C-alpha cells in the first residue's frame, strides 16, 4: 500500500511540475514580448528558446519546490 501512495505522490508531483513549467514559459514569453515591442534586433534567439533556457538555468529548483508544495494541496482541492 505504501508503494502505491509513493507512486501516486510522484506522479502528481511530476504532472504539477510540467504544468508549472508551462505556465512559466508562457509568462516569460509574454514578458519578453511586452518589453521588446519597439526593438527590432536581428539574429536574436527566439523568446521561447530564451524562456526555456531561463526556466532550466535559473528557476528549475523554484518550480520543483512549488510543485512539491502544490502536490500536498491538490488532493485537498479535489475532495472539497
N, C-alpha and C positions, 0 to 999 in steps of 0.2 A: 504494500500500500504506500509506503514511504517513497518507493521508487516512482510510482505513478505521480505523486504530488511533486516530486523533484522535476520530472519531465514536463509536467503541466506548467510549473513556475518558469522553467527555462523557455518553453515555447511562448508564453505570454510576454516574457521579457524581450525575446528576440523580435517578436511582432511589434511590440511597443517601440523598440529601438529603430526598426525600419520606418515606422510611421513618423517618429521624431526626426529622423534623418531627412525624410521627405519634406516635412514642414520647415526644417532649417534651410534646405536647398531652395525651396520656394521663396522664403523670406529673404534670403541672401541675394537671390537673383533680382528680386523686386528692388532691394536697396541699391544694388549696383546699377540697375536701370534708372532708378529715380535720380540718383546723384550724378549720373553721367549723361543727362539729357542733352546738354549743349556742347558736349565734347565729341568730336569725331576723330578717334585715333585709329590709324591703320595698323594692322598687324597685331593687335591686342588679342589675347586669348579670349575665348567666349566666356560669358558670365556664368554659364552652367559649369564649365570646367573649373573656373576660379572658385565657385561656390563649393564644389565637391572637394577641391584641394583644401579650402578653409575648414570644411567640416572634419576632414580626416586629420589635418595638421594641428588645428587649434581647439576644436570643440568635441572631439571624439569622446573624451572622458566625461565631459559635462552631459552629453547626450545619453551616454550609457548610465550615468548615475541618475539622471532624471527619469529615464525609462525604468530603472530599477525601483525607484520610489513609486512611480506610477503603477508598477506591477502589483503592489500591495493594495492600492485603492481601486483598481479595475474590478476585482470580484465584488467589492462593496457596492460599486455603482450598478453592477449587474443585478444584484439582489434587491436593491432599493428601487 
